[in-house]
């Protein structure tokens, strides 16, 4: 279930939609995302445009990107270039040599950058920094300053 903090934040921004777009439902189903997950609930109801902006970074609106861009190219690039397992979906454009990735099997979110962090991930030493998508969203939108499990 999606965090009430996240839902309230988007309602205050006039970016919360009670009715989910059937096109967005289909887009998330293409990615094998359970529609009752906090990830799906966020992307089915929150929208401020094709991206969300906070912390000087942009996150993709995943459902929008599946429908209207080459999101499959971003997924393919993350898998081949970064050698990420299939369960990881890019949440952003990996700009500035870093990016966020959602694990659709565990619901965790990983922040990854080139160099040692990527090598540590490949070696199994770097674990996802957010235990669930809600804690990542609360951190990203600065709704809960203690939601990040590291730093």
C-alpha positions as CSV (number, residue, x, y, z in Angstrom):
1,X,0.0,0.0,0.0
2,X,1.3,3.4,-0.9
3,X,2.4,5.7,1.9
4,X,-0.2,8.2,3.1
5,X,2.6,10.8,3.2
6,X,3.2,10.3,-0.5
7,X,-0.5,10.4,-1.4
8,X,-1.1,13.5,0.6
9,X,2.0,15.3,-0.9
10,X,0.7,14.7,-4.4
11,X,-2.9,15.7,-3.4
12,X,-1.4,19.0,-2.1
13,X,0.4,19.5,-5.5
14,X,-2.7,18.7,-7.5
15,X,-0.9,15.7,-8.9
16,X,-3.0,12.9,-7.5
17,X,-5.6,11.2,-9.7
18,X,-8.2,8.9,-8.1
19,X,-9.0,7.1,-11.3
20,X,-6.1,5.0,-12.8
21,X,-5.6,5.3,-16.6
22,X,-6.2,2.0,-18.3
23,X,-3.2,2.7,-20.5
24,X,-1.0,3.1,-17.4
25,X,-2.4,-0.2,-16.0
26,X,-1.4,-1.9,-19.3
27,X,2.0,-0.3,-19.2
28,X,2.8,-1.6,-15.7
29,X,1.4,-5.0,-16.6
30,X,3.9,-5.1,-19.5
31,X,6.6,-4.8,-16.9
32,X,5.1,-7.5,-14.7
33,X,4.4,-5.1,-11.9
34,X,1.7,-6.3,-9.5
35,X,-1.0,-3.6,-9.6
36,X,-1.5,-3.8,-5.8
37,X,2.1,-2.9,-5.2
38,X,3.1,0.5,-3.8
39,X,5.2,1.0,-7.0
40,X,2.1,0.5,-9.2
41,X,-0.2,2.6,-6.9
42,X,2.3,5.5,-7.2
43,X,2.5,5.4,-11.0
44,X,-1.2,4.8,-11.5
45,X,-2.3,7.8,-9.4
46,X,0.6,10.4,-9.1
47,X,1.5,12.5,-12.1
48,X,3.0,15.9,-12.6
49,X,4.2,15.3,-16.1
50,X,6.5,12.7,-17.7
51,X,9.0,13.1,-14.8
52,X,9.0,13.9,-11.1
53,X,11.6,16.4,-9.9
54,X,13.1,16.5,-6.4
55,X,16.6,16.6,-4.9
56,X,17.9,18.1,-8.1
57,X,17.1,14.9,-10.0
58,X,14.3,13.6,-12.2
59,X,12.5,10.3,-11.9
60,X,10.7,8.8,-14.8
61,X,7.0,8.4,-14.7
62,X,7.5,4.8,-15.5
63,X,4.0,4.1,-17.0
64,X,4.3,7.3,-19.2
65,X,7.7,6.3,-20.4
66,X,6.6,2.8,-21.3
67,X,3.8,4.2,-23.4
68,X,5.5,7.3,-25.0
69,X,9.2,6.8,-25.1
70,X,11.9,4.1,-25.6
71,X,11.8,2.9,-22.0
72,X,12.5,-0.6,-23.2
73,X,15.8,0.8,-24.5
74,X,16.6,2.2,-21.0
75,X,15.9,-1.2,-19.5
76,X,18.0,-3.0,-22.1
77,X,20.9,-0.5,-21.6
78,X,20.9,-1.0,-17.8
79,X,21.0,-4.7,-18.3
80,X,23.8,-4.8,-20.9
81,X,25.9,-1.8,-20.0
82,X,25.7,-2.0,-16.2
83,X,25.1,-5.8,-16.2
84,X,22.1,-5.5,-13.9
85,X,19.8,-8.5,-13.3
86,X,16.5,-8.6,-15.1
87,X,14.5,-7.7,-12.0
88,X,16.0,-4.2,-11.9
89,X,14.1,-1.4,-13.6
90,X,15.7,2.1,-14.1
91,X,13.8,4.9,-12.4
92,X,15.8,7.7,-14.1
93,X,18.2,8.4,-16.9
94,X,21.4,7.5,-14.9
95,X,22.7,11.1,-15.4
96,X,25.9,12.3,-13.7
97,X,27.1,8.7,-13.6
98,X,24.4,7.5,-11.2
99,X,20.9,6.4,-11.0
100,X,18.1,4.7,-9.1
101,X,16.8,1.2,-9.8
102,X,13.7,-0.6,-8.6
103,X,13.8,-4.4,-7.9
104,X,10.5,-5.6,-9.0
105,X,10.9,-8.9,-7.2
106,X,11.8,-7.5,-3.7
107,X,10.3,-4.0,-4.0
108,X,13.7,-2.5,-2.9
109,X,15.4,0.5,-4.5
110,X,19.1,0.7,-5.3
111,X,21.1,3.8,-5.9
112,X,24.1,2.9,-8.1
113,X,26.9,4.8,-9.7
114,X,29.9,4.0,-11.9
115,X,33.2,2.9,-10.4
116,X,33.5,1.2,-7.0
117,X,29.8,1.2,-6.2
118,X,29.0,-0.7,-9.4
119,X,31.9,-3.1,-8.7
120,X,30.6,-3.6,-5.2
121,X,27.2,-4.4,-6.5
122,X,28.5,-7.0,-8.9
123,X,30.5,-8.5,-6.0
124,X,27.3,-8.7,-3.8
125,X,28.7,-6.1,-1.4
126,X,26.4,-3.2,-2.2
127,X,22.8,-3.8,-1.2
128,X,19.7,-1.7,-2.0
129,X,19.6,1.4,0.2
130,X,15.8,1.5,0.5
131,X,13.9,-1.6,1.8
132,X,10.8,-0.6,-0.1
133,X,9.5,1.8,-2.7
134,X,7.6,3.9,-0.1
135,X,10.7,4.7,1.9
136,X,12.5,5.7,-1.3
137,X,9.6,8.0,-2.3
138,X,9.5,9.6,1.1
139,X,13.2,10.2,1.0
140,X,13.2,11.4,-2.7
141,X,10.4,13.9,-2.1
142,X,11.9,14.9,1.3
143,X,8.8,13.7,3.2
144,X,10.8,11.7,5.8
145,X,14.4,12.6,6.4
146,X,15.1,9.3,8.2
147,X,13.8,7.1,5.3
148,X,17.3,6.6,3.7
149,X,19.0,3.6,5.3
150,X,22.5,4.8,4.6
151,X,24.5,8.1,4.8
